[in-house]
Amino acid sequence: MNRAWLKRASVNSSVAANTLGFKGFWIPLVEIPRGFPLFSFFVCFRFGFLAEATIDNSSDLQAFLKQEGQKAMIGQMVGKLTDQCWDKCISGTPGSKFSSKDSACLGNCARRFMDMSMLIMKKLQSMQ
Amino acid sequence: MDPFGSSAPPSGASSGPSAEAMMEQIKTQLAQAYAKEFLETVGSKCFAKCITKPGTSISGSESSCISRCIDRYIEATGIISRSLFSSPH
């Protein structure tokens, strides 16, 4: 499968997100089978926004954008996860430290979310 | 085929002052956006937990609750980012 296009594309997701005011959680779909109608994209789960990759010839800028994009993506994922896991795990008024139950719940929450993301990607791939 | 429309590829120099200035601008924008989102989330969570019955001013217990809430939320962010990147699948 020719993946040159995937390697070439560096997604300007962070700039796009800020410029357009889109918040939300971006995951990369790293394996897009041939015949799937869309090109490389990042899916914003909250808004269903599909961003076309921007391709830049400059390697400096491209490397920078890719790195910043990845950092922003990870940062947004952590933010959204903390938001949701807080609601799931922390009941009642916050104390001066977390109980062991609360901190275990937060850690499990993050790991189970990653497991679920893998399941989703596998399911999508099997549907092609 | 491109059903969603291409964004115009950025023009300009590959390196040099204009690219660096843009990189700085992007970094600043990212930091600002991240800070804004963080503030909104913390504010929302701590308002829900600590200000259950709004009075004519914020009481001492409410303000210490808010302070603890912010500390706990930052701690929760740390726990979650460590869990994501330390435990393998």
Backbone of each chain as ProteinMPNN parsed JSONL, in Angstrom:
{"seq_chain_A": "MNRAWLKRASVNSSVAANTLGFKGFWIPLVEIPRGFPLFSFFVCFRFGFLAEATIDNSSDLQAFLKQEGQKAMIGQMVGKLTDQCWDKCISGTPGSKFSSKDSACLGNCARRFMDMSMLIMKKLQSMQ", "coords_chain_A": {"N_chain_A": [[0.85, -1.194, 0.0], [0.592, 2.153, -0.872], [2.068, 4.497, 1.002], [3.126, 6.966, 0.822], [1.89, 9.441, 0.639], [0.849, 9.732, 3.145], [3.074, 9.946, 4.755], [4.104, 12.29, 3.786], [2.336, 14.273, 4.452], [1.84, 16.83, 6.717], [0.112, 17.724, 9.48], [-1.529, 20.669, 10.024], [-2.834, 20.974, 12.433], [-2.937, 22.18, 14.922], [-2.702, 24.918, 14.47], [-4.858, 25.293, 12.8], [-6.916, 24.579, 14.524], [-6.767, 26.566, 16.499], [-7.072, 28.873, 14.98], [-9.579, 28.578, 13.885], [-11.084, 28.332, 16.073], [-11.802, 25.86, 17.002], [-12.418, 23.478, 19.397], [-11.507, 20.507, 21.075], [-10.963, 17.03, 20.65], [-8.385, 15.424, 19.082], [-7.611, 12.681, 17.109], [-5.152, 10.817, 15.398], [-5.713, 9.016, 12.431], [-3.94, 6.488, 11.559], [-3.75, 4.486, 9.727], [-5.096, 4.265, 6.747], [-7.063, 2.618, 4.684], [-6.712, 1.902, 1.218], [-8.953, 3.282, -1.181], [-10.675, 4.251, 0.623], [-12.544, 7.153, 0.879], [-11.489, 9.581, 1.838], [-8.626, 11.671, 2.336], [-5.534, 11.981, 4.172], [-6.296, 12.699, 7.476], [-7.221, 14.452, 10.47], [-9.372, 13.69, 13.037], [-11.739, 15.516, 14.685], [-13.254, 14.782, 17.511], [-15.223, 16.042, 18.938], [-16.476, 17.882, 17.281], [-16.623, 16.781, 14.796], [-14.974, 17.67, 12.797], [-13.202, 17.76, 9.857], [-9.968, 18.013, 8.83], [-8.064, 18.962, 6.139], [-4.853, 17.925, 5.266], [-2.083, 20.099, 5.32], [0.476, 20.698, 3.076], [3.758, 21.404, 3.203], [6.683, 22.675, 1.721], [8.963, 23.351, 3.056], [11.359, 22.048, 5.158], [12.139, 22.712, 7.727], [10.017, 24.23, 8.773], [8.035, 22.407, 8.456], [8.826, 20.308, 10.117], [8.722, 21.586, 12.564], [6.0, 22.329, 12.718], [4.861, 19.832, 12.738], [5.839, 18.787, 15.124], [4.902, 20.631, 17.02], [2.23, 20.366, 16.517], [1.784, 17.751, 17.303], [2.37, 17.971, 20.017], [0.375, 19.745, 20.804], [-1.847, 18.243, 20.242], [-1.567, 16.086, 21.994], [-1.671, 17.502, 24.384], [-4.268, 18.537, 24.294], [-5.681, 16.166, 24.371], [-5.037, 15.179, 26.9], [-6.193, 17.203, 28.425], [-8.946, 16.96, 27.813], [-9.421, 14.363, 28.65], [-8.832, 14.566, 31.386], [-10.883, 16.253, 32.16], [-13.195, 14.601, 31.676], [-12.582, 12.319, 33.211], [-12.381, 13.35, 35.734], [-15.055, 13.956, 36.292], [-16.031, 11.36, 36.338], [-14.667, 10.134, 38.424], [-14.238, 11.705, 40.755], [-16.108, 12.303, 43.418], [-18.146, 14.483, 45.346], [-16.886, 17.052, 47.597], [-13.722, 18.482, 46.908], [-10.794, 17.383, 48.655], [-7.835, 17.863, 50.751], [-6.003, 16.133, 49.757], [-5.869, 13.505, 47.271], [-7.799, 10.56, 47.734], [-6.666, 7.131, 47.824], [-8.283, 5.592, 46.299], [-9.461, 7.458, 44.556], [-7.215, 8.382, 43.091], [-6.378, 6.007, 41.915], [-8.607, 5.487, 40.352], [-8.506, 7.628, 38.528], [-6.117, 7.064, 37.119], [-6.772, 4.559, 35.999], [-8.92, 5.326, 34.434], [-7.727, 6.89, 32.391], [-6.128, 4.924, 31.125], [-8.041, 3.032, 30.303], [-9.435, 4.546, 28.522], [-7.582, 4.81, 26.455], [-7.415, 2.127, 25.681], [-9.985, 1.826, 24.681], [-9.885, 3.587, 22.52], [-8.139, 2.231, 20.828], [-9.706, -0.016, 20.27], [-11.76, 1.207, 18.854], [-10.42, 2.138, 16.562], [-9.578, -0.3, 15.486], [-12.008, -1.473, 14.886], [-13.052, 0.32, 12.992], [-11.197, -0.048, 10.945], [-11.707, -2.705, 10.33], [-14.107, -2.446, 9.174], [-13.74, -1.512, 6.654]], "CA_chain_A": [[0.0, 0.0, 0.0], [1.444, 3.322, -0.985], [1.792, 5.408, 2.101], [3.949, 8.162, 0.697], [1.096, 10.613, 0.913], [0.66, 9.849, 4.587], [4.321, 10.443, 5.329], [4.348, 13.668, 3.349], [1.411, 15.256, 5.008], [1.996, 17.189, 8.12], [-1.164, 18.378, 9.693], [-1.458, 21.943, 10.715], [-4.051, 20.885, 13.233], [-2.977, 23.115, 16.041], [-2.99, 26.26, 13.956], [-6.246, 25.274, 12.316], [-7.819, 24.549, 15.672], [-6.803, 27.867, 17.135], [-7.587, 29.895, 14.074], [-11.0, 28.419, 13.651], [-11.794, 28.252, 17.336], [-12.315, 24.517, 17.266], [-11.824, 22.766, 20.508], [-11.899, 19.103, 21.019], [-9.965, 16.001, 20.781], [-7.963, 14.98, 17.758], [-6.76, 11.489, 17.044], [-4.743, 10.526, 14.036], [-5.97, 7.692, 11.889], [-2.659, 6.283, 10.908], [-3.824, 3.541, 8.625], [-6.325, 4.5, 6.008], [-6.968, 1.706, 3.548], [-6.959, 2.424, -0.111], [-10.364, 3.219, -1.524], [-11.39, 5.118, 1.554], [-12.64, 8.367, 0.06], [-10.837, 10.774, 2.363], [-7.183, 11.62, 2.453], [-5.093, 11.976, 5.564], [-7.049, 13.7, 8.239], [-7.366, 14.327, 11.908], [-10.794, 13.798, 13.329], [-12.065, 16.155, 15.942], [-14.403, 14.017, 17.94], [-16.325, 16.822, 19.471], [-17.206, 18.625, 16.257], [-16.627, 16.102, 13.513], [-14.321, 18.535, 11.816], [-12.148, 17.064, 9.128], [-9.01, 18.988, 8.33], [-7.172, 18.509, 5.094], [-3.459, 18.162, 5.61], [-1.38, 21.08, 4.508], [1.79, 20.18, 2.741], [4.689, 22.519, 3.061], [7.95, 22.169, 1.218], [10.079, 23.657, 3.935], [11.49, 20.965, 6.131], [12.182, 23.314, 9.068], [8.669, 24.6, 9.194], [7.244, 21.183, 8.517], [9.192, 19.578, 11.33], [8.213, 22.356, 13.687], [4.551, 22.218, 12.783], [4.521, 18.463, 13.121], [6.118, 18.602, 16.543], [3.952, 21.437, 17.788], [0.926, 19.755, 16.325], [1.692, 16.576, 18.16], [2.301, 18.408, 21.415], [-0.948, 20.322, 21.034], [-2.795, 17.139, 20.211], [-1.454, 15.367, 23.257], [-2.16, 18.391, 25.431], [-5.725, 18.583, 24.256], [-6.199, 14.879, 24.795], [-4.926, 15.132, 28.354], [-7.191, 18.11, 28.984], [-10.289, 16.413, 27.684], [-9.494, 13.187, 29.5], [-8.928, 14.992, 32.785], [-12.252, 16.751, 32.288], [-14.162, 13.514, 31.792], [-12.237, 11.404, 34.304], [-12.732, 14.049, 36.969], [-16.477, 13.73, 36.516], [-16.297, 9.953, 36.637], [-13.95, 9.59, 39.583], [-14.195, 12.538, 41.951], [-17.423, 12.691, 43.887], [-18.094, 15.283, 46.566], [-16.021, 18.216, 47.663], [-12.302, 18.105, 46.883], [-10.087, 17.483, 49.927], [-6.47, 18.367, 50.617], [-5.307, 15.237, 48.847], [-6.722, 12.467, 46.722], [-7.764, 9.241, 48.345], [-6.018, 6.177, 46.906], [-9.329, 5.152, 45.379], [-9.613, 8.476, 43.529], [-6.08, 8.432, 42.157], [-6.409, 4.777, 41.11], [-9.671, 5.649, 39.357], [-8.039, 8.53, 37.473], [-5.159, 6.346, 36.28], [-7.503, 3.559, 35.221], [-9.742, 6.04, 33.459], [-6.888, 7.228, 31.235], [-5.696, 3.717, 30.41], [-9.197, 2.428, 29.635], [-9.756, 5.376, 27.363], [-6.667, 4.425, 25.37], [-7.865, 0.817, 25.2], [-11.177, 2.039, 23.88], [-9.488, 4.197, 21.254], [-7.606, 1.15, 19.99], [-10.84, -0.815, 19.804], [-12.481, 1.966, 17.844], [-9.639, 2.125, 15.321], [-9.627, -1.644, 14.898], [-13.347, -1.686, 14.345], [-13.166, 1.107, 11.771], [-10.413, -0.715, 9.907], [-12.347, -3.943, 9.905], [-15.312, -2.119, 8.422], [-13.404, -1.124, 5.269]], "C_chain_A": [[0.887, 1.245, 0.0], [1.122, 4.317, 0.112], [2.594, 6.69, 2.0], [3.169, 9.41, 1.059], [0.914, 10.819, 2.409], [1.914, 10.399, 5.24], [4.536, 11.907, 4.986], [3.525, 14.663, 4.127], [1.771, 15.592, 6.439], [0.825, 18.091, 8.45], [-1.009, 19.61, 10.546], [-2.618, 22.038, 11.692], [-4.1, 21.921, 14.332], [-3.308, 24.512, 15.566], [-4.425, 26.335, 13.479], [-7.198, 25.362, 13.488], [-7.91, 25.917, 16.318], [-7.436, 28.912, 16.254], [-9.096, 29.799, 13.959], [-11.78, 28.296, 14.952], [-12.359, 26.891, 17.628], [-11.626, 23.932, 18.473], [-12.152, 21.306, 20.329], [-10.701, 18.227, 20.927], [-9.655, 15.445, 19.404], [-7.239, 13.652, 17.884], [-6.346, 11.27, 15.598], [-5.204, 9.137, 13.616], [-4.761, 7.335, 11.039], [-2.733, 5.29, 9.76], [-5.149, 3.711, 7.921], [-6.269, 3.656, 4.75], [-7.299, 2.403, 2.238], [-8.429, 2.296, -0.45], [-11.208, 3.989, -0.543], [-11.387, 6.514, 0.955], [-11.861, 9.563, 0.57], [-9.336, 10.579, 2.443], [-6.792, 11.732, 3.921], [-5.851, 13.04, 6.345], [-6.957, 13.426, 9.731], [-8.835, 14.531, 12.241], [-10.985, 14.455, 14.679], [-13.36, 15.542, 16.448], [-15.545, 14.867, 18.444], [-17.141, 17.458, 18.357], [-17.241, 17.931, 14.916], [-15.96, 16.904, 12.425], [-13.176, 17.79, 11.148], [-11.213, 18.088, 8.497], [-8.128, 18.35, 7.276], [-5.742, 18.825, 5.512], [-2.887, 19.266, 4.738], [0.038, 20.571, 4.288], [2.71, 21.358, 2.485], [6.037, 21.973, 2.627], [9.092, 22.358, 2.191], [10.186, 22.614, 5.026], [11.544, 21.504, 7.554], [10.787, 23.535, 9.602], [7.82, 23.346, 9.378], [7.537, 20.408, 9.789], [8.633, 20.279, 12.562], [6.713, 22.178, 13.841], [4.131, 20.825, 13.238], [4.713, 18.271, 14.615], [5.13, 19.382, 17.41], [2.552, 20.867, 17.688], [0.733, 18.555, 17.229], [1.578, 16.965, 19.62], [0.912, 18.951, 21.731], [-2.002, 19.24, 21.102], [-2.784, 16.388, 21.525], [-1.998, 16.214, 24.394], [-3.67, 18.464, 25.468], [-6.338, 17.279, 24.723], [-6.153, 14.768, 26.311], [-5.987, 16.02, 28.995], [-8.583, 17.53, 28.948], [-10.463, 15.203, 28.584], [-9.629, 13.566, 30.966], [-10.33, 15.491, 33.085], [-13.228, 15.603, 32.541], [-13.863, 12.598, 32.968], [-12.517, 12.048, 35.655], [-14.201, 13.804, 37.293], [-16.761, 12.292, 36.916], [-15.777, 9.546, 38.006], [-14.086, 10.402, 40.861], [-15.609, 12.928, 42.341], [-17.242, 13.558, 45.13], [-17.081, 16.403, 46.477], [-14.563, 17.772, 47.655], [-11.645, 18.329, 48.254], [-8.67, 17.983, 49.718], [-5.55, 17.38, 49.934], [-6.283, 14.191, 48.339], [-6.657, 11.223, 47.591], [-7.131, 8.278, 47.341], [-7.03, 5.673, 45.886], [-9.466, 6.136, 44.216], [-8.425, 8.461, 42.568], [-6.003, 7.161, 41.321], [-7.452, 4.905, 40.007], [-9.211, 6.53, 38.209], [-7.067, 7.814, 36.533], [-5.844, 5.312, 35.397], [-8.312, 4.199, 34.116], [-8.932, 6.345, 32.201], [-6.527, 5.983, 30.431], [-6.856, 3.063, 29.668], [-9.618, 3.256, 28.429], [-8.858, 5.027, 26.179], [-7.047, 3.053, 24.809], [-9.064, 0.966, 24.276], [-10.836, 2.652, 22.529], [-8.922, 3.157, 20.299], [-8.737, 0.302, 19.424], [-11.588, -0.11, 18.682], [-11.731, 1.916, 16.513], [-9.684, 0.762, 14.658], [-10.967, -1.898, 14.232], [-13.511, -0.926, 13.031], [-12.396, 0.45, 10.63], [-11.088, -1.959, 9.417], [-13.61, -3.666, 9.09], [-15.016, -1.758, 6.978], [-13.52, -2.296, 4.33]], "O_chain_A": [[1.821, 1.354, 0.795], [0.04, 4.903, 0.143], [2.728, 7.421, 2.981], [3.694, 10.323, 1.696], [0.836, 11.953, 2.88], [1.84, 11.214, 6.159], [5.078, 12.671, 5.784], [3.978, 15.769, 4.421], [1.98, 14.703, 7.265], [0.583, 19.094, 7.778], [-0.437, 19.583, 11.636], [-3.3, 23.061, 11.767], [-5.156, 22.472, 14.642], [-4.106, 25.213, 16.19], [-5.123, 27.319, 13.723], [-8.167, 26.121, 13.46], [-9.002, 26.38, 16.649], [-8.232, 29.733, 16.709], [-9.8, 30.809, 13.938], [-13.004, 28.171, 14.933], [-13.297, 26.764, 18.415], [-10.398, 23.898, 18.554], [-12.993, 20.939, 19.509], [-9.563, 18.66, 21.11], [-10.552, 15.048, 18.659], [-6.33, 13.526, 18.704], [-7.128, 11.52, 14.681], [-5.086, 8.186, 14.388], [-4.599, 7.836, 9.926], [-1.848, 5.269, 8.905], [-6.198, 3.34, 8.447], [-5.497, 3.956, 3.839], [-8.067, 3.364, 2.188], [-9.083, 1.328, -0.061], [-12.346, 4.345, -0.848], [-10.333, 7.011, 0.56], [-11.594, 10.485, -0.2], [-8.845, 9.461, 2.597], [-7.636, 11.592, 4.806], [-6.008, 14.167, 5.877], [-6.656, 12.317, 10.172], [-9.457, 15.474, 11.752], [-10.452, 13.998, 15.69], [-14.429, 15.759, 15.878], [-16.706, 14.461, 18.383], [-18.362, 17.566, 18.467], [-17.841, 18.453, 13.976], [-16.345, 16.822, 11.258], [-12.291, 17.257, 11.818], [-11.646, 18.933, 7.714], [-7.516, 17.308, 7.513], [-5.473, 19.896, 6.057], [-3.187, 19.345, 3.547], [0.697, 20.081, 5.205], [2.437, 22.203, 1.632], [6.48, 20.931, 3.11], [10.074, 21.617, 2.16], [9.217, 22.332, 5.731], [11.064, 20.857, 8.485], [10.424, 23.104, 10.697], [7.015, 23.235, 10.303], [6.628, 19.913, 10.456], [8.133, 19.635, 13.484], [6.211, 21.914, 14.933], [3.186, 20.658, 14.009], [3.875, 17.676, 15.292], [4.598, 18.867, 18.393], [1.788, 20.883, 18.652], [-0.322, 18.365, 17.835], [0.801, 16.379, 20.374], [0.342, 18.66, 22.783], [-2.93, 19.302, 21.909], [-3.83, 16.089, 22.101], [-2.705, 15.711, 25.267], [-4.279, 18.455, 26.538], [-7.376, 17.269, 25.384], [-7.113, 14.318, 26.936], [-6.606, 15.639, 29.988], [-9.319, 17.597, 29.932], [-11.51, 15.026, 29.207], [-10.423, 12.981, 31.702], [-10.896, 15.189, 34.135], [-13.994, 15.631, 33.504], [-14.781, 12.146, 33.652], [-12.855, 11.356, 36.616], [-14.55, 13.485, 38.43], [-17.636, 12.036, 37.744], [-16.379, 8.707, 38.676], [-14.052, 9.833, 41.952], [-16.237, 13.767, 41.695], [-16.283, 13.376, 45.88], [-16.499, 16.664, 45.423], [-14.206, 16.798, 48.317], [-11.904, 19.329, 48.922], [-8.333, 18.469, 48.639], [-4.431, 17.734, 49.563], [-7.37, 14.009, 48.888], [-5.602, 10.873, 48.119], [-7.067, 8.574, 46.148], [-6.676, 5.366, 44.748], [-9.573, 5.736, 43.057], [-8.615, 8.521, 41.353], [-5.611, 7.209, 40.155], [-7.221, 4.49, 38.872], [-9.484, 6.23, 37.047], [-7.17, 7.934, 35.312], [-5.545, 5.196, 34.208], [-8.383, 3.683, 33.001], [-9.387, 6.093, 31.085], [-6.609, 5.986, 29.202], [-6.69, 2.593, 28.542], [-10.101, 2.716, 27.434], [-9.319, 4.957, 25.04], [-7.004, 2.844, 23.596], [-9.148, 0.322, 23.23], [-11.422, 2.286, 21.511], [-9.193, 3.196, 19.099], [-8.729, -0.053, 18.246], [-11.994, -0.726, 17.697], [-12.332, 1.68, 15.465], [-9.809, 0.657, 13.438], [-11.038, -2.471, 13.145], [-14.049, -1.466, 12.064], [-12.871, 0.394, 9.496], [-11.057, -2.256, 8.223], [-14.118, -4.55, 8.399], [-15.93, -1.699, 6.156], [-13.275, -2.154, 3.132]]}, "seq_chain_B": "MDPFGSSAPPSGASSGPSAEAMMEQIKTQLAQAYAKEFLETVGSKCFAKCITKPGTSISGSESSCISRCIDRYIEATGIISRSLFSSPH", "coords_chain_B": {"N_chain_B": [[-9.429, 12.93, -5.551], [-11.189, 15.37, -3.759], [-13.241, 16.004, -1.5], [-13.554, 17.817, 0.535], [-12.29, 20.194, 0.187], [-9.277, 21.925, -0.354], [-6.986, 23.393, 1.888], [-5.159, 26.38, 1.334], [-1.794, 25.999, 0.451], [0.842, 27.013, 2.613], [2.758, 29.879, 1.805], [6.041, 31.237, 1.195], [9.236, 31.759, 2.777], [11.537, 29.158, 3.542], [13.154, 29.201, 5.693], [14.434, 31.597, 8.021], [13.812, 34.982, 9.052], [10.995, 35.486, 8.836], [9.779, 33.015, 8.965], [10.609, 32.152, 11.451], [9.434, 34.061, 13.074], [6.805, 33.41, 12.626], [6.755, 30.867, 13.722], [7.16, 31.484, 16.406], [4.877, 32.93, 16.87], [2.948, 30.991, 16.497], [3.565, 29.269, 18.607], [2.978, 30.916, 20.776], [0.245, 31.35, 20.39], [-0.705, 28.741, 20.708], [-0.041, 28.268, 23.385], [-1.632, 30.171, 24.623], [-4.2, 29.335, 23.867], [-4.299, 26.858, 25.096], [-4.07, 27.582, 27.788], [-6.404, 29.068, 28.072], [-8.406, 27.158, 27.638], [-7.855, 25.454, 29.769], [-8.376, 27.111, 31.987], [-11.115, 27.56, 31.629], [-12.14, 24.991, 31.992], [-11.293, 24.273, 34.612], [-12.553, 26.312, 36.047], [-15.255, 25.729, 35.562], [-15.521, 23.131, 36.7], [-14.814, 23.565, 39.418], [-16.598, 25.479, 40.203], [-18.93, 24.023, 40.082], [-18.434, 22.128, 42.1], [-17.903, 23.576, 44.444], [-19.367, 25.978, 44.814], [-22.232, 25.713, 45.81], [-24.561, 26.875, 46.75], [-25.085, 29.917, 45.817], [-24.19, 32.87, 47.5], [-24.246, 36.202, 48.887], [-21.623, 36.869, 48.79], [-18.405, 35.298, 48.272], [-17.783, 32.785, 50.538], [-15.463, 32.021, 53.262], [-15.093, 29.238, 53.506], [-15.916, 28.415, 51.02], [-13.972, 29.619, 49.429], [-11.626, 28.346, 50.269], [-12.283, 25.812, 49.493], [-12.326, 26.138, 46.729], [-9.648, 26.689, 46.259], [-8.464, 24.249, 47.024], [-9.703, 22.627, 45.179], [-8.611, 23.516, 42.744], [-5.928, 22.774, 43.126], [-6.285, 19.982, 43.285], [-7.309, 19.445, 40.767], [-5.187, 20.104, 39.097], [-3.397, 18.211, 40.012], [-4.772, 15.921, 39.222], [-4.585, 16.195, 36.454], [-1.847, 15.737, 36.18], [-1.671, 13.055, 37.086], [-3.144, 11.752, 35.122], [-1.717, 12.34, 32.728], [0.693, 11.068, 33.309], [-0.21, 8.397, 33.537], [-0.969, 7.903, 30.929], [1.425, 7.837, 29.572], [3.195, 6.164, 30.796], [2.353, 3.578, 31.19], [2.489, 0.704, 29.322], [0.63, -0.79, 26.572]], "CA_chain_B": [[-10.703, 13.615, -5.279], [-11.038, 16.061, -2.49], [-14.582, 16.544, -1.255], [-13.65, 18.796, 1.61], [-11.619, 21.448, -0.171], [-7.922, 22.039, 0.19], [-6.547, 24.699, 2.381], [-4.054, 26.846, 0.494], [-0.508, 25.696, 1.093], [1.501, 28.249, 3.041], [3.838, 30.313, 0.927], [7.061, 31.928, 1.982], [10.592, 31.244, 2.925], [11.622, 27.942, 4.332], [13.74, 29.554, 6.978], [14.669, 33.039, 8.016], [13.066, 35.696, 10.105], [9.546, 35.41, 8.774], [9.359, 31.694, 9.425], [10.813, 32.102, 12.898], [8.4, 34.879, 13.709], [5.567, 32.646, 12.574], [6.853, 29.79, 14.708], [6.937, 32.073, 17.724], [3.474, 33.298, 16.971], [2.187, 29.756, 16.662], [3.779, 28.787, 19.978], [2.222, 31.78, 21.696], [-1.181, 31.07, 20.229], [-0.979, 27.44, 21.304], [-0.006, 28.392, 24.84], [-2.816, 30.926, 25.035], [-5.395, 28.509, 23.695], [-4.261, 25.83, 26.111], [-4.372, 28.22, 29.073], [-7.814, 29.454, 28.069], [-9.217, 25.951, 27.813], [-7.641, 24.964, 31.118], [-9.104, 27.988, 32.908], [-12.552, 27.325, 31.494], [-12.489, 23.698, 32.573], [-11.147, 24.331, 36.064], [-13.617, 27.165, 36.565], [-16.518, 25.004, 35.506], [-15.528, 22.03, 37.675], [-14.767, 24.026, 40.799], [-17.87, 26.146, 40.484], [-19.921, 22.982, 40.344], [-18.181, 21.42, 43.36], [-17.708, 24.406, 45.628], [-20.386, 27.018, 45.004], [-23.49, 25.001, 45.629], [-25.659, 27.823, 46.936], [-24.44, 31.236, 45.739], [-24.668, 33.868, 48.457], [-23.945, 37.574, 48.466], [-20.187, 36.913, 48.497], [-17.801, 33.969, 48.416], [-17.414, 32.588, 51.934], [-14.127, 31.471, 53.494], [-15.044, 27.808, 53.196], [-15.987, 28.273, 49.565], [-12.713, 29.983, 48.77], [-10.618, 27.295, 50.478], [-12.699, 24.696, 48.638], [-11.883, 26.44, 45.368], [-8.197, 26.527, 46.221], [-8.176, 22.804, 47.025], [-10.192, 22.081, 43.917], [-7.626, 23.818, 41.706], [-4.789, 21.888, 43.374], [-6.641, 18.603, 42.937], [-7.47, 19.31, 39.331], [-3.842, 20.072, 38.508], [-2.861, 16.895, 40.351], [-5.444, 14.944, 38.357], [-3.975, 16.312, 35.125], [-0.565, 15.046, 36.244], [-1.896, 11.604, 37.183], [-3.603, 11.238, 33.832], [-0.654, 12.348, 31.711], [1.639, 9.998, 33.64], [-0.788, 7.09, 33.191], [-0.993, 7.713, 29.486], [2.733, 7.662, 28.948], [4.101, 5.25, 31.471], [1.953, 2.177, 31.152], [2.361, 0.203, 27.948], [-0.544, -1.636, 26.317]], "C_chain_B": [[-10.688, 14.199, -3.871], [-12.356, 16.727, -2.118], [-14.628, 17.65, -0.228], [-12.933, 20.092, 1.319], [-10.245, 21.531, 0.44], [-7.755, 23.389, 0.835], [-5.354, 25.103, 1.536], [-2.737, 26.528, 1.182], [0.185, 27.004, 1.488], [2.643, 28.615, 2.108], [4.976, 30.805, 1.803], [8.341, 31.15, 2.129], [10.595, 30.002, 3.791], [12.284, 28.228, 5.664], [14.01, 31.041, 6.925], [13.704, 33.696, 8.968], [11.553, 35.529, 10.021], [9.047, 34.064, 9.26], [9.521, 31.587, 10.931], [9.754, 32.89, 13.634], [7.079, 34.128, 13.727], [5.589, 31.514, 13.588], [6.586, 30.321, 16.11], [5.473, 32.4, 17.934], [2.601, 32.064, 17.201], [2.334, 29.239, 18.088], [2.975, 29.605, 20.977], [0.734, 31.483, 21.621], [-1.565, 29.748, 20.874], [-1.032, 27.544, 22.823], [-1.242, 29.119, 25.344], [-4.075, 30.084, 24.947], [-5.461, 27.443, 24.779], [-4.641, 26.4, 27.477], [-5.847, 28.572, 29.174], [-8.702, 28.247, 28.326], [-9.084, 25.416, 29.234], [-8.436, 25.791, 32.127], [-10.603, 27.732, 32.852], [-12.951, 26.025, 32.187], [-12.404, 23.743, 34.093], [-12.261, 25.166, 36.675], [-14.944, 26.431, 36.616], [-16.597, 23.919, 36.574], [-15.628, 22.552, 39.101], [-16.007, 24.813, 41.169], [-18.926, 25.113, 40.843], [-19.709, 22.348, 41.714], [-18.311, 22.328, 44.58], [-18.795, 25.446, 45.872], [-21.743, 26.367, 44.776], [-24.687, 25.924, 45.807], [-25.074, 29.23, 46.949], [-25.063, 32.216, 46.726], [-24.32, 35.251, 47.963], [-22.457, 37.785, 48.261], [-19.644, 35.502, 48.679], [-17.321, 33.814, 49.852], [-16.002, 32.026, 52.041], [-14.045, 30.003, 53.139], [-15.119, 27.579, 51.696], [-14.644, 28.595, 48.927], [-11.622, 28.964, 49.069], [-10.976, 26.054, 49.673], [-12.201, 24.903, 47.223], [-10.374, 26.225, 45.247], [-7.807, 25.057, 46.19], [-8.564, 22.174, 45.702], [-9.181, 22.317, 42.799], [-6.401, 22.917, 41.871], [-5.097, 20.463, 42.934], [-6.762, 18.43, 41.427], [-6.125, 19.258, 38.626], [-3.184, 18.723, 38.79], [-3.475, 15.819, 39.461], [-4.864, 14.984, 36.95], [-2.634, 15.584, 35.099], [-0.726, 13.543, 36.28], [-2.252, 11.046, 35.815], [-2.489, 11.274, 32.797], [0.401, 11.305, 32.035], [1.077, 8.629, 33.28], [-0.762, 6.846, 31.706], [0.376, 7.316, 28.973], [3.654, 6.738, 29.71], [3.653, 3.808, 31.361], [1.775, 1.713, 29.715], [1.095, -0.619, 27.809], [-0.138, -3.105, 26.31]], "O_chain_B": [[-10.219, 13.568, -2.923], [-12.551, 17.909, -2.403], [-15.632, 18.355, -0.123], [-12.967, 21.009, 2.14], [-10.066, 21.241, 1.623], [-8.309, 24.392, 0.386], [-4.61, 24.241, 1.069], [-2.59, 26.77, 2.38], [0.11, 27.992, 0.757], [3.404, 27.749, 1.675], [4.871, 30.785, 3.029], [8.479, 30.024, 1.65], [9.745, 29.832, 4.665], [11.999, 27.559, 6.657], [13.829, 31.672, 5.884], [12.885, 33.036, 9.607], [10.894, 35.439, 11.057], [8.0, 33.984, 9.902], [8.678, 31.004, 11.613], [9.24, 32.465, 14.669], [6.326, 34.19, 14.699], [4.582, 31.227, 14.235], [5.881, 29.694, 16.901], [4.907, 32.184, 19.006], [1.653, 32.087, 17.986], [1.356, 28.822, 18.709], [2.37, 29.063, 21.902], [0.051, 31.378, 22.64], [-2.614, 29.638, 21.508], [-1.925, 26.998, 23.47], [-1.83, 28.741, 26.357], [-4.917, 30.114, 25.844], [-6.529, 27.153, 25.317], [-5.416, 25.802, 28.223], [-6.468, 28.4, 30.223], [-9.631, 28.305, 29.131], [-10.065, 24.977, 29.835], [-9.09, 25.241, 33.013], [-11.278, 27.69, 33.881], [-13.968, 25.964, 32.88], [-13.324, 23.306, 34.784], [-12.847, 24.787, 37.689], [-15.669, 26.511, 37.608], [-17.605, 23.795, 37.269], [-16.421, 22.053, 39.899], [-16.421, 24.813, 42.328], [-19.71, 25.297, 41.774], [-20.675, 22.057, 42.42], [-18.778, 21.891, 45.632], [-19.107, 25.758, 47.021], [-22.322, 26.458, 43.693], [-25.697, 25.788, 45.117], [-24.613, 29.691, 47.993], [-26.282, 32.376, 46.787], [-24.121, 35.461, 46.766], [-22.053, 38.763, 47.632], [-20.34, 34.619, 49.18], [-16.534, 34.629, 50.332], [-15.414, 31.607, 51.044], [-13.063, 29.556, 52.546], [-14.477, 26.675, 51.161], [-14.223, 27.919, 47.988], [-10.765, 28.725, 48.218], [-10.093, 25.325, 49.22], [-11.713, 23.971, 46.585], [-9.889, 25.657, 44.268], [-6.928, 24.658, 45.427], [-7.864, 21.312, 45.171], [-8.923, 21.421, 41.995], [-5.893, 22.363, 40.896], [-4.274, 19.813, 42.289], [-6.369, 17.402, 40.876], [-5.929, 18.485, 37.688], [-2.505, 18.159, 37.932], [-2.778, 14.914, 39.001], [-4.67, 13.942, 36.322], [-2.312, 14.898, 34.128], [-0.005, 12.824, 35.588], [-1.737, 10.009, 35.398], [-2.332, 10.311, 32.047], [0.959, 10.704, 31.117], [1.808, 7.781, 32.769], [-0.557, 5.717, 31.259], [0.476, 6.532, 28.03], [4.8, 6.546, 29.303], [4.481, 2.899, 31.431], [0.978, 2.29, 28.974], [0.544, -1.092, 28.803], [-0.983, -3.978, 26.113]]}, "name": "protein", "num_of_chains": 2, "seq": "MNRAWLKRASVNSSVAANTLGFKGFWIPLVEIPRGFPLFSFFVCFRFGFLAEATIDNSSDLQAFLKQEGQKAMIGQMVGKLTDQCWDKCISGTPGSKFSSKDSACLGNCARRFMDMSMLIMKKLQSMQMDPFGSSAPPSGASSGPSAEAMMEQIKTQLAQAYAKEFLETVGSKCFAKCITKPGTSISGSESSCISRCIDRYIEATGIISRSLFSSPH"}
